[in-house]
Amino acid sequence: MSLARATNQANIAAPVRARLLNLAKTQGVDFNGYPDLTV
């Protein structure tokens, strides 16, 4: 895989990862990946 393609994939993955983290947060999952039992 070329460096440009790897960089492009990283740029695509960053907002997707952020969206997944945000979605997980709204579903009561903390950043460790475990369900937040305090909800």
Secondary structure, 3 states (H helix, E strand, C coil): CCHHHHHHHHHHHHHHHHHHHHHHHHCCECCCCCECCCC
